[in-house]
Amino acid sequence: NAGVTQTPKFQVLKTGQSMTLQCAQDMNHNSMYWYRQDPGMGLRLIYYSASEGTTDKGEVPNGYNVSRLNKREFSLRLESAAPSQTSVYFCATTVAGGPVVEQYFGPGTRLTVT
Amino acid sequence: DAKTTQPTSMDCAEGRAANLPCNHSTISGNEYVYWYRQIHSQGPQYIIHGLKNNETNEMASLIITEDRKSSTLILPHATLRDTAVYYCIVPSGDTGRRALTFGSGTRLQVQP
């Protein structure tokens, strides 16, 4: 039971390059999230997927796209990376339904855009 | 999400109780209080949550005031491994989105 896994762990991109961050979970959770965390700051929500087949924007969606490939996988794509997207990216999951919001986080992807 | 206010940083001696306060004066009646922590840039880790009653689990205790405008997370016997940033979060009642809003949290340094 791996929980929430993210690949890659580290990535360096040049401005304008594209890449996809992968997230997978084996917890059978319906909802999945992508957050970013800039140095010294709290996490900010980029996109979320309440269930398979649905995605919605969070606080800071500009410059990103997402795909909920199936129940297990939720990917985040940077089409044209910018230095402002240098950050640590966390994927999270939670069960659906009810008021309780206990989220499970992956280990993060550390992205540097030069 | 209801706004929360936490001290920027706190110190605690190893083996002593760490008491981390949080103000959430705009909390609504059906909103829970959640605590997460983040150890050295790892993914945040859920600690505990509560609505109105005090709660305890294997990691911590949560004390919520009767008017629910503030709460305290208690780590009863802090260890060096408890050094982390602790986030107090009150998610909105938007159960469809169910995302968390992380502020800056409290940086707890446990001293040997």
Interface residues (C-beta under 8 A of the other chain):
Chain A: V4 S31 Y33 Y35 Q37 G40 M41 G42 L43 R44 L45 Y48 A50 D56 G58 V88 F90 A92 T94 A96 G97 G98 P99 V100 V101 E102 Q103 Y104 F105 G106 P107 G108
Chain B: N30 Y32 Y34 S41 Q42 G43 P44 Q45 Y46 H49 Y87 P91 G93 T95 G96 R97 R98 A99 L100 T101 F102 G103 S104 G105
